[in-house]
Amino acid sequence: MSEFSQLRLGRELEESKRTIAQLKQQLAATEQLLQQERVAREYAERAAQQAANAAEVAARAAVEASRHHSMPAPVVVQSDKLFTRTESGDCEMEDVSDPQPRSRDHVVTVASAPMP
């Protein structure tokens, strides 16, 4: 084997070693990213389960509260009228386009704007 061939093989060997080292580094970095992604996915799954559990508890609490509360839940309607509940408990309607609204002695006000 000629000296030229040996030099060429030596360079190719060194280049191959560098390539192998780079590939090992890339593999290690990829494995680390995969591990981080697994941990993040597990965390997200736990958080989603906790959120679902909290929503279920809140829904059950709302149902239980509605059983013990005599007032019905407010109903939202599409209207340009303002609904007010006075201290006596009566509901009134007034036109919200009135530039001079009357004084209100109400406890609760529920209004809905026209849908776009």
Residue pairs with C-beta under 8 A, 6 or more apart in sequence:
66 73
74 110
76 110
76 112
77 112
78 112
78 114
78 115
79 112
79 114
80 95
80 96
80 97
80 113
80 114
81 93
81 94
81 95
81 96
82 93
82 94
82 95
82 96
82 109
82 111
83 91
83 92
83 93
83 109
83 110
83 111
84 91
84 92
84 93
84 94
84 104
84 106
84 108
84 109
85 91
85 92
85 106
85 107
85 108
85 109
85 110
86 92
86 105
86 106
86 107
87 105
87 106
87 107
92 106
94 101
94 102
96 111
